[in-house]
Amino acid sequence: MSKSIYNEAYRDLVDAFKRARIDAGMTQWDVANVLQKPQSYVAKVEGYERRLDIIELFDLARTISWDPFPALQRLFGDGGDPQQDS
């Protein structure tokens, strides 16, 4: 199994966050400042060097007033149970 950091679906999610951040008119520094983290934290996320857990994803989303659910639904296709075996 490939690491999620290299998974195409994970990259799509990060790309959606980055687009939303830019659309919100916020820089990496702005986001990091609100979260009280170094700018490199956001840069590593957007550069696929740092994997996010679900809480971190929602913290980032709240910071830029972004609803991550449409992006998550695209990742899971029909919105079915991601734990269900095929």
Secondary structure by P-SEA (a helix, b strand, c coil): cccccccaaaaaaaaaaaaaaaaacccaaaaaaaacccaaaaaaaaaccccccaaaaaaaaaaacccaaaaaaaaacccccccccc
